Amino acid sequence: MQGIKRRVVYVTLYEAIAIVLASAGFLLMSDADLPHAGALSVISSAVAVLWNVAFNHAFERWESRQAVRGRSLRRRLAHAVGFEGGLAAMLVPVMAWWLDVGLWHAVAMDLGLVLFFLAYTFVFNWVFDRVFGLPRSALPV
């Protein structure tokens, strides 16, 4: 599977599974009930997807104007920190308000989500590529 179909299947599966798993995490980290935790997971997923599109567009515009091309370790770290920092800045207050917890509790929950998504993304990508094959860009020439 290649192209736009691959991207749509990827995002749909990734986010659907993430919503289920994040809902379980919110249940474990707060006193929320399932509908409340599930709704927060859907909200968080929507914010993350929209932020991903907006941040990557802005980052790539900035990147295209740089004298030095390529993606060094430093540039990749800046991208990761910028993305996660912006996402946390949006989601932490929402989590605190939605779950009626303090900001520090929400920060701890967000840190838990970041660590979870680090592992989840790695495993999901590996399984996705095993099931659907590699994208054209990764196939041997």
OpenMM code with the backbone's topology and positions (N, CA, C; nanometers):
from openmm import Vec3, app, unit

residues = "MET GLN GLY ILE LYS ARG ARG VAL VAL TYR VAL THR LEU TYR GLU ALA ILE ALA ILE VAL LEU ALA SER ALA GLY PHE LEU LEU MET SER ASP ALA ASP LEU PRO HIS ALA GLY ALA LEU SER VAL ILE SER SER ALA VAL ALA VAL LEU TRP ASN VAL ALA PHE ASN HIS ALA PHE GLU ARG TRP GLU SER ARG GLN ALA VAL ARG GLY ARG SER LEU ARG ARG ARG LEU ALA HIS ALA VAL GLY PHE GLU GLY GLY LEU ALA ALA MET LEU VAL PRO VAL MET ALA TRP TRP LEU ASP VAL GLY LEU TRP HIS ALA VAL ALA MET ASP LEU GLY LEU VAL LEU PHE PHE LEU ALA TYR THR PHE VAL PHE ASN TRP VAL PHE ASP ARG VAL PHE GLY LEU PRO ARG SER ALA LEU PRO VAL".split()
positions = [
    Vec3(0.0853, -0.1174, 0.0000),
    Vec3(0.0000, 0.0000, 0.0000),
    Vec3(0.0898, 0.1236, 0.0000),
    Vec3(0.0576, 0.2185, -0.0861),
    Vec3(0.1414, 0.3363, -0.1014),
    Vec3(0.0565, 0.4630, -0.1071),
    Vec3(0.1237, 0.5771, -0.1044),
    Vec3(0.0616, 0.7059, -0.1276),
    Vec3(-0.0397, 0.7482, -0.0228),
    Vec3(-0.1396, 0.8217, -0.0706),
    Vec3(-0.2389, 0.8804, 0.0188),
    Vec3(-0.3190, 0.7733, 0.0928),
    Vec3(-0.3461, 0.6609, 0.0266),
    Vec3(-0.4197, 0.5524, 0.0931),
    Vec3(-0.3417, 0.5043, 0.2152),
    Vec3(-0.2119, 0.4886, 0.2011),
    Vec3(-0.1268, 0.4445, 0.3123),
    Vec3(-0.1337, 0.5458, 0.4267),
    Vec3(-0.1268, 0.6749, 0.3943),
    Vec3(-0.1293, 0.7784, 0.4976),
    Vec3(-0.2623, 0.7803, 0.5723),
    Vec3(-0.3720, 0.7655, 0.4980),
    Vec3(-0.5050, 0.7673, 0.5604),
    Vec3(-0.5222, 0.6458, 0.6521),
    Vec3(-0.4828, 0.5280, 0.6045),
    Vec3(-0.4932, 0.4076, 0.6870),
    Vec3(-0.4035, 0.4215, 0.8100),
    Vec3(-0.2839, 0.4723, 0.7913),
    Vec3(-0.1892, 0.4897, 0.9014),
    Vec3(-0.2476, 0.5807, 1.0093),
    Vec3(-0.2901, 0.6998, 0.9705),
    Vec3(-0.3400, 0.7969, 1.0681),
    Vec3(-0.4660, 0.7449, 1.1369),
    Vec3(-0.5551, 0.6830, 1.0605),
    Vec3(-0.6800, 0.6315, 1.1181),
    Vec3(-0.6519, 0.5236, 1.2219),
    Vec3(-0.5704, 0.4252, 1.1866),
    Vec3(-0.5372, 0.3185, 1.2817),
    Vec3(-0.4599, 0.3725, 1.4022),
    Vec3(-0.3602, 0.4555, 1.3744),
    Vec3(-0.2764, 0.5097, 1.4814),
    Vec3(-0.3619, 0.5838, 1.5832),
    Vec3(-0.4469, 0.6734, 1.5350),
    Vec3(-0.5268, 0.7552, 1.6268),
    Vec3(-0.6361, 0.6739, 1.6956),
    Vec3(-0.6980, 0.5805, 1.6260),
    Vec3(-0.8038, 0.4989, 1.6885),
    Vec3(-0.7471, 0.4169, 1.8044),
    Vec3(-0.6341, 0.3524, 1.7812),
    Vec3(-0.5710, 0.2739, 1.8876),
    Vec3(-0.5229, 0.3660, 1.9997),
    Vec3(-0.4661, 0.4803, 1.9625),
    Vec3(-0.4171, 0.5758, 2.0622),
    Vec3(-0.5309, 0.6267, 2.1503),
    Vec3(-0.6475, 0.6509, 2.0924),
    Vec3(-0.7619, 0.6995, 2.1707),
    Vec3(-0.8024, 0.5953, 2.2750),
    Vec3(-0.8072, 0.4698, 2.2350),
    Vec3(-0.8432, 0.3633, 2.3299),
    Vec3(-0.7390, 0.3543, 2.4420),
    Vec3(-0.6124, 0.3538, 2.4055),
    Vec3(-0.5068, 0.3401, 2.5060),
    Vec3(-0.4954, 0.4641, 2.5946),
    Vec3(-0.5078, 0.5823, 2.5359),
    Vec3(-0.5013, 0.7053, 2.6155),
    Vec3(-0.6204, 0.7143, 2.7108),
    Vec3(-0.7363, 0.6683, 2.6662),
    Vec3(-0.8537, 0.6674, 2.7550),
    Vec3(-0.8252, 0.5827, 2.8784),
    Vec3(-0.7644, 0.4668, 2.8568),
    Vec3(-0.7273, 0.3805, 2.9701),
    Vec3(-0.6280, 0.4519, 3.0612),
    Vec3(-0.5335, 0.5220, 3.0020),
    Vec3(-0.4360, 0.5971, 3.0818),
    Vec3(-0.5012, 0.7071, 3.1635),
    Vec3(-0.5922, 0.7815, 3.1024),
    Vec3(-0.6623, 0.8871, 3.1763),
    Vec3(-0.7461, 0.8273, 3.2894),
    Vec3(-0.8045, 0.7110, 3.2661),
    Vec3(-0.8811, 0.6433, 3.3724),
    Vec3(-0.7907, 0.6086, 3.4904),
    Vec3(-0.6716, 0.5586, 3.4593),
    Vec3(-0.5784, 0.5180, 3.5647),
    Vec3(-0.5169, 0.6370, 3.6386),
    Vec3(-0.5000, 0.7487, 3.5706),
    Vec3(-0.4305, 0.8636, 3.6299),
    Vec3(-0.5242, 0.9667, 3.6916),
    Vec3(-0.6551, 0.9418, 3.6875),
    Vec3(-0.7491, 1.0387, 3.7427),
    Vec3(-0.8717, 0.9670, 3.7965),
    Vec3(-0.9647, 1.0456, 3.8459),
    Vec3(-1.0911, 0.9905, 3.8940),
    Vec3(-1.1989, 0.9959, 3.7869),
    Vec3(-1.1615, 1.0172, 3.6630),
    Vec3(-1.2582, 1.0318, 3.5539),
    Vec3(-1.3276, 0.8991, 3.5250),
    Vec3(-1.4502, 0.9091, 3.4746),
    Vec3(-1.5192, 0.7893, 3.4274),
    Vec3(-1.4847, 0.7697, 3.2791),
    Vec3(-1.5274, 0.6566, 3.2232),
    Vec3(-1.4899, 0.6239, 3.0852),
    Vec3(-1.5373, 0.7277, 2.9832),
    Vec3(-1.6624, 0.7738, 2.9879),
    Vec3(-1.7022, 0.8749, 2.8892),
    Vec3(-1.6187, 1.0025, 2.8973),
    Vec3(-1.5856, 1.0444, 3.0196),
    Vec3(-1.5054, 1.1650, 3.0379),
    Vec3(-1.3620, 1.1437, 2.9869),
    Vec3(-1.3027, 1.0306, 3.0225),
    Vec3(-1.1665, 0.9988, 2.9782),
    Vec3(-1.1624, 0.9796, 2.8271),
    Vec3(-1.2637, 0.9126, 2.7731),
    Vec3(-1.2697, 0.8908, 2.6286),
    Vec3(-1.2829, 1.0210, 2.5514),
    Vec3(-1.3672, 1.1105, 2.6007),
    Vec3(-1.3837, 1.2402, 2.5343),
    Vec3(-1.2531, 1.3187, 2.5359),
    Vec3(-1.1813, 1.3161, 2.6482),
    Vec3(-1.0525, 1.3852, 2.6558),
    Vec3(-0.9530, 1.3241, 2.5578),
    Vec3(-0.9561, 1.1939, 2.5412),
    Vec3(-0.8672, 1.1277, 2.4450),
    Vec3(-0.8980, 1.1724, 2.3027),
    Vec3(-1.0252, 1.1834, 2.2694),
    Vec3(-1.0643, 1.2297, 2.1348),
    Vec3(-1.0212, 1.3747, 2.1142),
    Vec3(-1.0445, 1.4582, 2.2156),
    Vec3(-1.0024, 1.5989, 2.2073),
    Vec3(-0.8507, 1.6076, 2.1906),
    Vec3(-0.7778, 1.5316, 2.2718),
    Vec3(-0.6310, 1.5327, 2.2649),
    Vec3(-0.5819, 1.4858, 2.1287),
    Vec3(-0.6453, 1.3836, 2.0754),
    Vec3(-0.6072, 1.3317, 1.9442),
    Vec3(-0.6297, 1.4366, 1.8361),
    Vec3(-0.7441, 1.5029, 1.8406),
    Vec3(-0.7741, 1.6061, 1.7400),
    Vec3(-0.6743, 1.7210, 1.7493),
    Vec3(-0.6447, 1.7643, 1.8715),
    Vec3(-0.5469, 1.8717, 1.8901),
    Vec3(-0.4100, 1.8278, 1.8377),
    Vec3(-0.3700, 1.7044, 1.8684),
    Vec3(-0.2389, 1.6549, 1.8247),
    Vec3(-0.2290, 1.6485, 1.6725),
    Vec3(-0.3340, 1.6013, 1.6076),
    Vec3(-0.3316, 1.5922, 1.4609),
    Vec3(-0.3239, 1.7319, 1.3989),
    Vec3(-0.4077, 1.8236, 1.4475),
    Vec3(-0.4060, 1.9608, 1.3933),
    Vec3(-0.2734, 2.0301, 1.4220),
    Vec3(-0.2204, 2.0115, 1.5425),
    Vec3(-0.0909, 2.0700, 1.5778),
    Vec3(0.0195, 2.0108, 1.4908),
    Vec3(0.0136, 1.8812, 1.4634),
    Vec3(0.1130, 1.8164, 1.3791),
    Vec3(0.1170, 1.8828, 1.2414),
    Vec3(0.0012, 1.9017, 1.1826),
    Vec3(-0.0058, 1.9635, 1.0496),
    Vec3(0.0475, 2.1068, 1.0546),
    Vec3(-0.0005, 2.1862, 1.1510),
    Vec3(0.0398, 2.3270, 1.1596),
    Vec3(0.1884, 2.3407, 1.1940),
    Vec3(0.2349, 2.2647, 1.2926),
    Vec3(0.3744, 2.2768, 1.3343),
    Vec3(0.4693, 2.2337, 1.2234),
    Vec3(0.4400, 2.1194, 1.1603),
    Vec3(0.5297, 2.0728, 1.0537),
    Vec3(0.5311, 2.1684, 0.9357),
    Vec3(0.4180, 2.2279, 0.9032),
    Vec3(0.4146, 2.3274, 0.7953),
    Vec3(0.5050, 2.4464, 0.8316),
    Vec3(0.4893, 2.4984, 0.9534),
    Vec3(0.5705, 2.6123, 0.9962),
    Vec3(0.7185, 2.5747, 1.0049),
    Vec3(0.7472, 2.4572, 1.0591),
    Vec3(0.8863, 2.4137, 1.0727),
    Vec3(0.9516, 2.3993, 0.9357),
    Vec3(0.8816, 2.3382, 0.8420),
    Vec3(0.9386, 2.3182, 0.7086),
    Vec3(0.9551, 2.4504, 0.6342),
    Vec3(0.8667, 2.5478, 0.6578),
    Vec3(0.8854, 2.6825, 0.5992),
    Vec3(1.0118, 2.7456, 0.6545),
    Vec3(1.0286, 2.7381, 0.7879),
    Vec3(1.1481, 2.7921, 0.8511),
    Vec3(1.2715, 2.7203, 0.7978),
    Vec3(1.2623, 2.5876, 0.7923),
    Vec3(1.3746, 2.5051, 0.7485),
    Vec3(1.4175, 2.5397, 0.6062),
    Vec3(1.3224, 2.5682, 0.5195),
    Vec3(1.3536, 2.5974, 0.3788),
    Vec3(1.4313, 2.7282, 0.3631),
    Vec3(1.4263, 2.8137, 0.4643),
    Vec3(1.4967, 2.9423, 0.4566),
    Vec3(1.6339, 2.9387, 0.5234),
    Vec3(1.6734, 2.8227, 0.5739),
    Vec3(1.8025, 2.8117, 0.6421),
    Vec3(1.9153, 2.7915, 0.5416),
    Vec3(2.0291, 2.8515, 0.5706),
    Vec3(2.1452, 2.8395, 0.4816),
    Vec3(2.1984, 2.6966, 0.4799),
    Vec3(2.1964, 2.6323, 0.5948),
    Vec3(2.2459, 2.4950, 0.6050),
    Vec3(2.1272, 2.4012, 0.5868),
    Vec3(2.1367, 2.3151, 0.4864),
    Vec3(2.0292, 2.2189, 0.4576),
    Vec3(2.0538, 2.0883, 0.5314),
    Vec3(1.9509, 2.0059, 0.5342),
    Vec3(1.9625, 1.8754, 0.5979),
    Vec3(1.9023, 1.8792, 0.7370),
    Vec3(1.8939, 1.7608, 0.7949),
    Vec3(1.8359, 1.7489, 0.9291),
    Vec3(1.9395, 1.6883, 1.0230),
    Vec3(2.0130, 1.7754, 1.0837),
    Vec3(2.1139, 1.7336, 1.1819),
    Vec3(2.0438, 1.6873, 1.3091),
    Vec3(2.1214, 1.6289, 1.3991),
    Vec3(2.0682, 1.5882, 1.5281),
    Vec3(2.0107, 1.7099, 1.6011),
    Vec3(2.0806, 1.8194, 1.5964),
    Vec3(2.0348, 1.9426, 1.6628),
    Vec3(1.9009, 1.9894, 1.6061),
    Vec3(1.8863, 1.9867, 1.4740),
    Vec3(1.7606, 2.0296, 1.4124),
    Vec3(1.6474, 1.9318, 1.4451),
    Vec3(1.6774, 1.8038, 1.4472),
    Vec3(1.5753, 1.7044, 1.4832),
    Vec3(1.5328, 1.7199, 1.6288),
    Vec3(1.6278, 1.7480, 1.7162),
    Vec3(1.5935, 1.7721, 1.8569),
    Vec3(1.5072, 1.8971, 1.8713),
    Vec3(1.5420, 2.0028, 1.7976),
    Vec3(1.4621, 2.1254, 1.8017),
    Vec3(1.3199, 2.0972, 1.7540),
    Vec3(1.3064, 2.0174, 1.6503),
    Vec3(1.1742, 1.9809, 1.5983),
    Vec3(1.0947, 1.9050, 1.7043),
    Vec3(1.1556, 1.8043, 1.7651),
    Vec3(1.0862, 1.7219, 1.8642),
    Vec3(1.0463, 1.8041, 1.9869),
    Vec3(1.1391, 1.8855, 2.0369),
    Vec3(1.1106, 1.9671, 2.1554),
    Vec3(1.0039, 2.0720, 2.1227),
    Vec3(1.0134, 2.1331, 2.0057),
    Vec3(0.9132, 2.2322, 1.9657),
    Vec3(0.7752, 2.1715, 1.9520),
    Vec3(0.7689, 2.0544, 1.8895),
    Vec3(0.6393, 1.9891, 1.8715),
    Vec3(0.5806, 1.9489, 2.0063),
    Vec3(0.6562, 1.8763, 2.0853),
    Vec3(0.6055, 1.8275, 2.2144),
    Vec3(0.5784, 1.9419, 2.3109),
    Vec3(0.6641, 2.0435, 2.3104),
    Vec3(0.6421, 2.1590, 2.3980),
    Vec3(0.5144, 2.2339, 2.3625),
    Vec3(0.4922, 2.2545, 2.2333),
    Vec3(0.3695, 2.3215, 2.1898),
    Vec3(0.2461, 2.2398, 2.2216),
    Vec3(0.2548, 2.1093, 2.2005),
    Vec3(0.1418, 2.0215, 2.2302),
    Vec3(0.1116, 2.0223, 2.3803),
    Vec3(0.2152, 2.0159, 2.4619),
    Vec3(0.1955, 2.0195, 2.6075),
    Vec3(0.1344, 2.1523, 2.6509),
    Vec3(0.1808, 2.2620, 2.5916),
    Vec3(0.1269, 2.3937, 2.6272),
    Vec3(-0.0232, 2.4016, 2.5989),
    Vec3(-0.0688, 2.3299, 2.4971),
    Vec3(-0.2116, 2.3287, 2.4651),
    Vec3(-0.2879, 2.2272, 2.5500),
    Vec3(-0.2300, 2.1091, 2.5696),
    Vec3(-0.3054, 2.0011, 2.6338),
    Vec3(-0.3051, 2.0035, 2.7865),
    Vec3(-0.1991, 2.0493, 2.8482),
    Vec3(-0.1927, 2.0473, 2.9949),
    Vec3(-0.3073, 2.1273, 3.0571),
    Vec3(-0.3316, 2.2504, 3.0144),
    Vec3(-0.4454, 2.3228, 3.0739),
    Vec3(-0.5799, 2.2549, 3.0460),
    Vec3(-0.5945, 2.1969, 2.9283),
    Vec3(-0.7189, 2.1269, 2.8947),
    Vec3(-0.7358, 2.0053, 2.9856),
    Vec3(-0.6295, 1.9287, 3.0050),
    Vec3(-0.6367, 1.8112, 3.0930),
    Vec3(-0.6702, 1.8523, 3.2356),
    Vec3(-0.6057, 1.9587, 3.2846),
    Vec3(-0.6312, 2.0034, 3.4218),
    Vec3(-0.7780, 2.0434, 3.4377),
    Vec3(-0.8289, 2.1178, 3.3439),
    Vec3(-0.9678, 2.1639, 3.3511),
    Vec3(-1.0660, 2.0477, 3.3333),
    Vec3(-1.0439, 1.9666, 3.2298),
    Vec3(-1.1367, 1.8592, 3.1967),
    Vec3(-1.1469, 1.7544, 3.3070),
    Vec3(-1.0321, 1.7219, 3.3669),
    Vec3(-1.0293, 1.6177, 3.4704),
    Vec3(-1.0365, 1.6748, 3.6121),
    Vec3(-1.0422, 1.8081, 3.6216),
    Vec3(-1.0499, 1.8763, 3.7500),
    Vec3(-0.9340, 1.8355, 3.8411),
    Vec3(-0.8128, 1.8485, 3.7856),
    Vec3(-0.6905, 1.8201, 3.8615),
    Vec3(-0.6024, 1.9446, 3.8568),
    Vec3(-0.5018, 1.9485, 3.9423),
    Vec3(-0.4085, 2.0602, 3.9431),
    Vec3(-0.3167, 2.0577, 3.8218),
    Vec3(-0.2532, 2.1720, 3.7970),
    Vec3(-0.1624, 2.1806, 3.6814),
    Vec3(-0.0462, 2.0835, 3.6929),
    Vec3(0.0099, 2.0645, 3.8132),
    Vec3(0.1214, 1.9716, 3.8286),
    Vec3(0.0785, 1.8284, 3.8008),
    Vec3(-0.0432, 1.7944, 3.8423),
    Vec3(-0.0965, 1.6618, 3.8114),
    Vec3(-0.1109, 1.6466, 3.6598),
    Vec3(-0.1617, 1.7503, 3.5954),
    Vec3(-0.1772, 1.7467, 3.4494),
    Vec3(-0.0408, 1.7387, 3.3796),
    Vec3(0.0594, 1.8085, 3.4323),
    Vec3(0.1950, 1.8004, 3.3752),
    Vec3(0.2478, 1.6574, 3.3884),
    Vec3(0.2265, 1.5959, 3.5033),
    Vec3(0.2709, 1.4571, 3.5234),
    Vec3(0.1981, 1.3631, 3.4275),
    Vec3(0.0686, 1.3858, 3.4076),
    Vec3(-0.0068, 1.3027, 3.3134),
    Vec3(0.0449, 1.3232, 3.1715),
    Vec3(0.0753, 1.4472, 3.1358),
    Vec3(0.1278, 1.4747, 3.0025),
    Vec3(0.2638, 1.4082, 2.9836),
    Vec3(0.3477, 1.4126, 3.0840),
    Vec3(0.4777, 1.3446, 3.0763),
    Vec3(0.4575, 1.1949, 3.0563),
    Vec3(0.3606, 1.1375, 3.1294),
    Vec3(0.3279, 0.9965, 3.1092),
    Vec3(0.2829, 0.9680, 2.9669),
    Vec3(0.2028, 1.0579, 2.9113),
    Vec3(0.1584, 1.0412, 2.7717),
    Vec3(0.2752, 1.0489, 2.6741),
    Vec3(0.3661, 1.1434, 2.6974),
    Vec3(0.4820, 1.1576, 2.6088),
    Vec3(0.5651, 1.0295, 2.6098),
    Vec3(0.5906, 0.9761, 2.7286),
    Vec3(0.6686, 0.8521, 2.7382),
    Vec3(0.5947, 0.7345, 2.6749),
    Vec3(0.4648, 0.7273, 2.7000),
    Vec3(0.3847, 0.6223, 2.6381),
    Vec3(0.3897, 0.6329, 2.4861),
    Vec3(0.3681, 0.7534, 2.4321),
    Vec3(0.3631, 0.7692, 2.2870),
    Vec3(0.4987, 0.7453, 2.2213),
    Vec3(0.6062, 0.7663, 2.2930),
    Vec3(0.7386, 0.7333, 2.2400),
    Vec3(0.7456, 0.5840, 2.2089),
    Vec3(0.7068, 0.5018, 2.3060),
    Vec3(0.7087, 0.3565, 2.2857),
    Vec3(0.5997, 0.3131, 2.1873),
    Vec3(0.4801, 0.3677, 2.2028),
    Vec3(0.3680, 0.3308, 2.1164),
    Vec3(0.3995, 0.3593, 1.9689),
    Vec3(0.4549, 0.4757, 1.9411),
    Vec3(0.4860, 0.5127, 1.8030),
    Vec3(0.5884, 0.4169, 1.7431),
    Vec3(0.6900, 0.3826, 1.8213),
    Vec3(0.7916, 0.2884, 1.7735),
    Vec3(0.7276, 0.1539, 1.7382),
    Vec3(0.6503, 0.0980, 1.8318),
    Vec3(0.5878, -0.0329, 1.8105),
    Vec3(0.4852, -0.0269, 1.6974),
    Vec3(0.4021, 0.0768, 1.6970),
    Vec3(0.3002, 0.0880, 1.5925),
    Vec3(0.3645, 0.0926, 1.4540),
    Vec3(0.4676, 0.1744, 1.4367),
    Vec3(0.5334, 0.1854, 1.3057),
    Vec3(0.5939, 0.0527, 1.2622),
    Vec3(0.6552, -0.0175, 1.3546),
    Vec3(0.7154, -0.1470, 1.3219),
    Vec3(0.6074, -0.2451, 1.2767),
    Vec3(0.4987, -0.2551, 1.3530),
    Vec3(0.3897, -0.3470, 1.3182),
    Vec3(0.3235, -0.3041, 1.1880),
    Vec3(0.2974, -0.1757, 1.1722),
    Vec3(0.2328, -0.1255, 1.0504),
    Vec3(0.3151, -0.1631, 0.9270),
    Vec3(0.4458, -0.1418, 0.9334),
    Vec3(0.5322, -0.1753, 0.8193),
    Vec3(0.5363, -0.3259, 0.7940),
    Vec3(0.5289, -0.4060, 0.8988),
    Vec3(0.5270, -0.5525, 0.8811),
    Vec3(0.3968, -0.5974, 0.8149),
    Vec3(0.2848, -0.5357, 0.8527),
    Vec3(0.1544, -0.5744, 0.7994),
    Vec3(0.1324, -0.5181, 0.6590),
    Vec3(0.1633, -0.3910, 0.6386),
    Vec3(0.1314, -0.3233, 0.5124),
    Vec3(0.2519, -0.3055, 0.4199),
    Vec3(0.3691, -0.3447, 0.4635),
    Vec3(0.4894, -0.3270, 0.3823),
    Vec3(0.5480, -0.1886, 0.4003),
    Vec3(0.6702, -0.1743, 0.3535),
    Vec3(0.7399, -0.0460, 0.3654),
    Vec3(0.6858, 0.0548, 0.2647),
    Vec3(0.6953, 0.1851, 0.2995),
    Vec3(0.6594, 0.2870, 0.2006),
    Vec3(0.7636, 0.2884, 0.0888),
    Vec3(0.7249, 0.3375, -0.0247),
    Vec3(0.8125, 0.3421, -0.1419),
    Vec3(0.9477, 0.4062, -0.1087),
    Vec3(0.9462, 0.5111, -0.0243),
    Vec3(1.0702, 0.5816, 0.0086),
    Vec3(1.1696, 0.4942, 0.0840),
    Vec3(1.1240, 0.3861, 0.1460),
    Vec3(1.2119, 0.2998, 0.2232),
    Vec3(1.2463, 0.1688, 0.1519),
    Vec3(1.1893, 0.1480, 0.0344),
    Vec3(1.2168, 0.0245, -0.0390),
    Vec3(1.3554, 0.0292, -0.1014),
    Vec3(1.4225, -0.0867, -0.1077),
    Vec3(1.5546, -0.0886, -0.1731),
    Vec3(1.5403, -0.0519, -0.3210),
    Vec3(1.6442, 0.0111, -0.3724),
    Vec3(1.6401, 0.0568, -0.5110),
    Vec3(1.6603, -0.0543, -0.6086),
] * unit.nanometer
topology = app.Topology()
chain = topology.addChain("A")
for resn in residues:
    res = topology.addResidue(resn, chain)
    for name in ("N", "CA", "C"):
        topology.addAtom(name, app.Element.getBySymbol(name[0]), res)
